[in-house]
Amino acid sequence: MVATPASGSGRPTLSEHSRKELGAFLRSRRERSEPSAVAAGLPAGGRRRTPGLRREEVSLLSGVSLTWYTWLEQGRDINVSPQILLALARALSLDAVERDHLFRLAGAEPPPAVRTAAASPMSPAVRAFLDAQSPNPAFVIDRCFDVLAWNDAEQALVAGRLDVDRPQSELNVLWLMFTEPGLRGLFDDWDGEVRWLTAMLRGQAAYEMDNPRFAELIDALLGASPLFRELWAAHDVQVFRSSVRRFHHPVVGQLDLSYVRLAVEDDPGRSVVVHFPEPGSPTQERLRRLVGRPGV
């Protein structure tokens, strides 16, 4: 069965420039493709005068009509569904970067990165970056807000609650916030923090519906915290925004820390959160004392 474009899909209309870029990209990937690499899905053909796949071969491999695929390469004003984009990506043997580029050119949201059962190891560069932030607290999280790595300053900030001997499922920002009573006194606005975190987790849900770890986390939080059940049922949605947090630390007192989240580009889904003080502020000196680095 050959797929053809559906009318009235509701997708935003692409500009002429975007359509031309999309067509040029498809054509370049088609001409680059090695017919021998996909020969199992193609009938035997004659001698080739040009490199790469023919348009009719892309049509055959993807299940997209030849006329419509030709129009797509020509930059015609037509809509394209994510399913067809995936079929074209497979037919042209695109890697993950090329596939995401294809989706963005077509005005579509790239599909989530494929997840493996075991998380990939933390790169030495990211670990070195974390250590280099000290005495500023820093840690790495994934899409589910699991804490994957941290520096000595972050460990000191949360009073040792990031324990490597703890089950990995409990090394999670939301799990710690909802189940560790001691953190209520650490955050000046604990109520606001847990509402914001829950709303961010709810916003992430649309991207993580097929992620077993996400489902496991939600079930655990629903079972452990009546407050989380209440906030989760509200369906409030938020995104990450840099701001300032006030902490009341039991050892060094008040800490006013700005925070940012930095994407780890070579490890999609992971990001580094860094807290930092105003230069020359009392908080800066208190952080140095907290991690035992006076005068750093």
Wavefront OBJ file of the C-alpha trace (Angstrom):
o trace
v 0.000 0.000 0.000
v 1.459 3.351 -1.046
v 1.115 6.311 1.327
v -0.154 9.604 -0.032
v -0.404 12.966 1.762
v -3.520 13.669 3.770
v -5.267 16.967 3.185
v -6.253 19.265 6.017
v -3.685 17.845 8.412
v -3.536 21.074 10.381
v 0.260 21.200 10.210
v 1.768 24.695 9.833
v 2.474 25.732 6.247
v 6.198 25.847 5.470
v 7.763 28.893 3.872
v 9.091 28.601 0.331
v 12.652 28.727 1.668
v 11.939 25.890 4.133
v 10.353 23.755 1.421
v 13.380 24.243 -0.826
v 15.747 23.353 2.021
v 13.725 20.229 2.766
v 13.759 19.173 -0.883
v 17.472 19.844 -1.257
v 18.266 17.829 1.871
v 16.203 14.843 0.716
v 17.803 14.964 -2.715
v 21.321 15.123 -1.253
v 20.672 12.141 1.031
v 19.110 10.154 -1.822
v 22.083 10.803 -4.105
v 24.464 9.859 -1.309
v 22.717 6.559 -0.521
v 24.428 3.374 -1.652
v 21.948 1.132 -3.510
v 23.927 -1.916 -2.408
v 23.246 -1.056 1.241
v 19.478 -1.379 0.733
v 19.483 -3.920 -2.080
v 17.420 -6.402 -0.061
v 14.400 -4.168 -0.461
v 14.889 -3.365 -4.154
v 14.312 -5.261 -7.370
v 17.288 -5.914 -9.624
v 17.999 -2.899 -11.806
v 20.106 -1.969 -14.785
v 23.281 0.025 -14.962
v 23.161 3.362 -13.142
v 24.111 6.611 -14.826
v 23.984 8.653 -11.600
v 25.039 7.835 -8.027
v 22.624 7.024 -5.247
v 19.041 5.834 -5.192
v 16.470 6.647 -7.833
v 13.311 8.432 -6.727
v 11.201 5.384 -7.528
v 13.465 3.328 -5.271
v 12.935 5.725 -2.379
v 9.207 5.467 -3.085
v 9.366 1.677 -2.997
v 11.443 1.517 0.185
v 9.379 4.100 2.084
v 5.880 3.269 0.854
v 5.377 6.880 -0.264
v 3.904 7.528 -3.704
v 6.454 8.462 -6.366
v 4.509 11.553 -7.435
v 4.266 12.857 -3.914
v 7.927 12.162 -3.117
v 8.916 13.974 -6.322
v 6.825 16.964 -5.277
v 8.510 16.912 -1.880
v 11.977 17.074 -3.446
v 10.765 19.857 -5.753
v 9.658 21.982 -2.801
v 5.937 21.836 -3.549
v 3.528 23.186 -0.922
v 2.399 19.874 0.616
v 2.076 18.583 4.167
v 3.981 15.620 5.545
v 3.172 13.516 8.602
v 5.715 12.307 11.193
v 4.997 8.722 10.087
v 6.029 9.508 6.516
v 9.116 11.373 7.714
v 10.163 8.296 9.688
v 9.582 6.096 6.644
v 11.752 8.382 4.507
v 14.450 8.472 7.186
v 14.585 4.671 7.188
v 14.568 4.436 3.391
v 17.465 6.890 3.145
v 19.358 5.278 6.063
v 19.557 8.574 7.960
v 21.375 8.608 11.267
v 19.808 10.202 14.368
v 21.220 13.674 13.657
v 20.060 13.612 10.032
v 16.644 12.274 11.026
v 16.104 15.097 13.532
v 17.252 17.622 10.918
v 14.711 16.204 8.459
v 11.917 16.567 11.014
v 12.838 20.161 11.819
v 13.034 21.123 8.159
v 9.508 19.727 7.773
v 8.263 21.733 10.764
v 7.766 18.610 12.902
v 8.955 17.689 16.379
v 11.787 15.133 16.184
v 10.971 11.802 17.834
v 12.535 11.109 21.246
v 15.973 9.552 21.244
v 15.943 5.775 21.410
v 16.503 4.627 24.992
v 18.459 1.563 25.976
v 17.765 -0.545 29.043
v 20.965 0.632 30.719
v 21.979 4.277 30.811
v 25.214 5.115 29.032
v 28.181 5.864 31.316
v 28.861 9.441 32.338
v 31.576 10.878 30.144
v 34.887 11.865 31.798
v 34.477 15.377 30.371
v 31.144 15.890 32.154
v 32.561 14.567 35.425
v 35.537 16.902 35.097
v 33.164 19.798 34.392
v 31.204 19.033 37.572
v 34.355 18.964 39.686
v 35.580 22.199 38.110
v 32.436 24.027 39.298
v 33.255 23.517 42.988
v 32.743 25.301 45.347
v 29.581 25.901 43.321
v 27.103 22.994 43.619
v 26.445 21.117 40.371
v 24.768 17.866 39.360
v 23.600 15.949 36.273
v 19.975 14.937 35.687
v 18.143 13.086 32.941
v 14.631 13.499 31.503
v 13.094 11.884 34.587
v 15.061 14.126 36.975
v 17.166 11.167 38.093
v 20.430 12.462 39.573
v 23.258 10.718 37.716
v 26.342 12.522 39.058
v 27.232 15.403 41.378
v 30.208 17.258 42.829
v 31.344 17.645 46.425
v 29.643 21.031 46.771
v 26.239 19.628 45.778
v 26.670 16.783 48.251
v 27.484 19.312 50.983
v 24.543 21.531 50.009
v 21.995 18.726 50.473
v 23.734 17.467 53.625
v 24.889 14.124 52.248
v 21.555 12.932 50.852
v 23.147 12.016 47.505
v 24.548 8.676 48.630
v 26.078 6.351 46.027
v 24.906 3.389 48.140
v 21.299 4.492 47.766
v 19.122 2.699 45.180
v 19.320 4.561 41.870
v 15.535 4.899 41.836
v 15.763 7.056 44.982
v 18.452 9.322 43.533
v 15.798 11.494 41.944
v 15.101 15.181 42.514
v 11.357 14.735 43.027
v 11.699 11.588 45.128
v 14.103 13.357 47.472
v 11.954 16.483 47.695
v 8.767 14.582 48.524
v 10.213 11.878 50.801
v 13.098 13.556 52.685
v 11.600 15.632 55.551
v 14.918 17.383 56.161
v 14.761 19.122 52.794
v 11.699 21.127 53.853
v 13.873 23.222 56.113
v 16.677 23.541 53.561
v 14.571 25.305 50.915
v 13.182 28.722 51.813
v 10.160 28.099 49.540
v 9.774 24.323 49.671
v 6.074 24.480 48.763
v 6.796 26.509 45.641
v 9.667 24.214 44.679
v 7.633 20.996 44.786
v 4.755 22.585 42.865
v 7.155 23.784 40.162
v 8.973 20.451 39.977
v 5.709 18.519 39.685
v 4.500 20.836 36.924
v 7.792 20.359 35.059
v 7.475 16.588 35.417
v 3.899 16.796 34.117
v 5.140 18.809 31.128
v 7.724 16.111 30.445
v 5.051 13.398 30.462
v 4.044 14.079 26.856
v 7.565 13.090 25.758
v 8.013 10.107 28.081
v 4.822 8.073 27.682
v 6.782 5.042 26.461
v 9.618 5.374 28.987
v 9.356 2.595 31.626
v 11.456 4.575 34.099
v 9.059 7.537 33.879
v 6.048 5.302 34.606
v 7.914 3.669 37.502
v 8.743 7.072 39.014
v 5.170 8.361 38.791
v 3.792 5.193 40.389
v 6.330 5.420 43.219
v 5.588 9.088 43.916
v 1.821 8.532 43.813
v 2.214 5.768 46.378
v 4.609 7.670 48.635
v 3.203 11.197 48.815
v -0.390 12.443 49.216
v 0.825 15.931 48.278
v 2.311 14.648 45.025
v -1.002 12.917 44.237
v -2.805 16.220 44.733
v -0.357 18.231 42.627
v -0.164 15.592 39.881
v -3.959 15.532 39.580
v -3.978 19.307 38.976
v -2.284 18.801 35.563
v -0.338 22.066 35.893
v 2.493 22.326 33.348
v 5.744 24.286 33.557
v 9.130 24.442 31.844
v 12.559 25.062 33.341
v 13.437 28.707 33.989
v 16.636 30.002 35.529
v 16.054 31.880 38.762
v 17.391 32.315 42.322
v 16.913 29.921 45.245
v 17.334 30.722 48.917
v 18.601 27.917 51.125
v 18.849 27.757 54.931
v 21.794 25.443 55.453
v 22.271 23.917 58.931
v 26.039 24.538 58.858
v 26.663 27.860 57.073
v 23.255 29.550 57.197
v 21.531 31.459 54.408
v 22.646 30.846 50.819
v 21.226 32.817 47.888
v 22.090 30.927 44.708
v 21.213 31.502 41.078
v 20.877 28.362 38.980
v 21.028 27.404 35.310
v 20.548 24.164 33.398
v 22.976 23.313 30.596
v 22.247 20.617 28.011
v 24.860 17.906 27.472
v 24.790 18.037 23.680
v 26.663 14.792 23.076
v 24.384 12.903 25.483
v 20.767 13.825 24.633
v 18.388 13.847 27.562
v 21.017 14.747 30.145
v 21.714 18.205 31.517
v 23.895 19.855 34.150
v 22.330 22.068 36.822
v 24.739 24.572 38.373
v 24.076 26.806 41.402
v 26.281 29.876 41.776
v 26.446 32.943 44.057
v 26.745 36.630 43.312
v 30.504 37.375 43.099
v 31.806 38.890 46.313
v 28.617 38.109 48.224
v 28.412 36.544 51.697
v 26.997 33.433 50.007
v 30.189 33.012 47.979
v 32.304 32.926 51.128
v 29.853 30.594 52.877
v 30.017 28.147 49.971
v 33.802 28.127 50.209
v 33.600 27.337 53.902
v 30.964 24.664 53.284
v 33.236 22.649 51.004
v 36.409 23.422 52.965
v 38.004 25.728 50.425
v 38.495 29.095 52.148
v 39.993 31.794 49.985
v 39.547 29.871 46.733
l 1 2 3 4 5 6 7 8 9 10 11 12 13 14 15 16 17 18 19 20 21 22 23 24 25 26 27 28 29 30 31 32 33 34 35 36 37 38 39 40 41 42 43 44 45 46 47 48 49 50 51 52 53 54 55 56 57 58 59 60 61 62 63 64 65 66 67 68 69 70 71 72 73 74 75 76 77 78 79 80 81 82 83 84 85 86 87 88 89 90 91 92 93 94 95 96 97 98 99 100 101 102 103 104 105 106 107 108 109 110 111 112 113 114 115 116 117 118 119 120 121 122 123 124 125 126 127 128 129 130 131 132 133 134 135 136 137 138 139 140 141 142 143 144 145 146 147 148 149 150 151 152 153 154 155 156 157 158 159 160 161 162 163 164 165 166 167 168 169 170 171 172 173 174 175 176 177 178 179 180 181 182 183 184 185 186 187 188 189 190 191 192 193 194 195 196 197 198 199 200 201 202 203 204 205 206 207 208 209 210 211 212 213 214 215 216 217 218 219 220 221 222 223 224 225 226 227 228 229 230 231 232 233 234 235 236 237 238 239 240 241 242 243 244 245 246 247 248 249 250 251 252 253 254 255 256 257 258 259 260 261 262 263 264 265 266 267 268 269 270 271 272 273 274 275 276 277 278 279 280 281 282 283 284 285 286 287 288 289 290 291 292 293 294 295 296
